[in-house]
Amino acid sequence: MIQGIGIDIIDLDRVRKIQARRGDSFAKKVLTEKEFDQYQGYSGQRQIEYLAGRFSAKESFSKAMGTGLGKKINFKDVETLQNKLGQPIMTSTKFSGKILVSISHEKNYAITQVLLEEI
């Protein structure tokens, strides 16, 4: 049974400007340790896409939960890593059911969708 669905879109230029101002401090705030390790393996545009995609995925997850980011869910409560094929796999300490996530990039934007399903 579907428990929630969330969608988010983010402008890659916004993330690029934040990263230019704050360096890796923004990435360290948003990403878990494992996500940050993957992030460091990229450079340039791909690094921006990765960071924006993970930020957006966390936003989508919080919307699917019906809470938004803040008091009940923070960035570190949600982790999206990729399997050997590059498929994003999301887990969370705040949800024990099945989480489906999709992340797409197109020139200036990243868009994500999260579906939460009770097991």
C-alpha positions in Angstrom: 0.0 0.0 0.0 1.3 3.4 -1.0 1.9 5.6 2.1 3.2 8.7 0.4 4.6 10.3 -2.7 6.9 13.3 -3.0 8.4 15.3 -5.9 11.0 18.0 -6.0 13.0 20.0 -8.6 16.1 22.1 -8.0 18.1 24.5 -10.2 21.6 23.3 -10.6 22.9 26.9 -10.7 21.5 27.5 -7.2 23.6 24.6 -5.9 26.6 25.7 -7.9 26.5 29.2 -6.3 26.1 27.8 -2.8 29.0 25.4 -3.4 31.1 28.3 -4.8 30.4 30.4 -1.6 30.6 27.6 1.0 32.8 25.0 -0.5 32.2 21.5 0.8 30.5 22.7 4.0 27.1 22.7 2.2 27.8 19.2 0.9 28.8 18.0 4.4 25.6 19.5 5.8 23.3 17.8 3.3 25.1 14.5 2.6 25.6 11.5 4.9 29.2 10.2 5.3 28.7 7.6 2.6 27.1 10.0 0.2 29.9 12.5 0.8 32.4 9.8 -0.1 30.6 9.2 -3.4 30.3 13.0 -4.0 34.1 13.4 -3.7 34.6 10.8 -6.4 33.1 13.3 -8.9 34.1 16.7 -10.2 32.7 19.6 -12.1 29.2 19.4 -13.4 28.7 15.8 -12.3 29.5 16.7 -8.7 26.9 19.5 -8.8 24.4 17.1 -10.3 25.1 14.5 -7.5 24.7 17.1 -4.7 21.6 18.7 -6.2 20.1 15.2 -6.8 20.7 14.1 -3.2 19.3 17.4 -1.8 16.2 17.1 -4.0 15.7 13.4 -3.1 15.8 14.3 0.6 13.2 17.0 -0.1 11.0 14.5 -2.0 11.3 12.0 0.8 10.2 14.6 3.4 7.2 15.6 1.3 6.2 11.9 0.9 6.4 11.6 4.7 4.1 14.7 4.9 6.5 16.6 7.2 9.0 18.5 5.1 12.6 18.9 6.2 13.0 20.3 9.7 12.1 19.1 13.1 11.0 15.6 12.3 13.3 14.8 9.4 16.8 16.1 8.7 19.3 15.6 5.9 21.2 12.9 7.7 18.0 10.8 8.3 17.9 9.9 4.6 20.6 8.3 2.4 20.7 7.7 -1.3 23.5 5.6 -2.6 23.8 3.9 -6.0 24.2 0.3 -6.8 26.7 -1.1 -9.2 24.4 -0.3 -12.1 24.1 3.4 -11.0 20.5 2.9 -9.7 19.8 5.2 -6.7 18.8 3.2 -3.6 17.3 5.2 -0.7 17.2 4.3 2.9 16.0 6.2 6.0 16.0 5.9 9.7 12.5 7.4 9.7 10.7 4.9 7.5 10.9 1.1 7.6 8.9 0.3 4.5 10.0 0.2 0.9 11.4 3.4 -0.6 11.5 3.9 -4.4 13.4 6.9 -5.7 14.1 8.4 -9.1 16.6 11.1 -9.9 16.9 12.8 -13.2 19.1 15.7 -14.5 18.5 17.9 -17.5 20.9 20.8 -18.3 20.0 23.2 -15.5 17.7 21.1 -13.3 17.6 18.0 -11.2 14.2 16.5 -10.4 13.4 13.7 -8.0 10.4 11.6 -7.1 10.0 9.3 -4.0 7.3 6.7 -3.4 6.9 5.2 0.1 5.3 1.8 0.3 4.3 -0.1 3.5 5.5 -3.6 3.5 
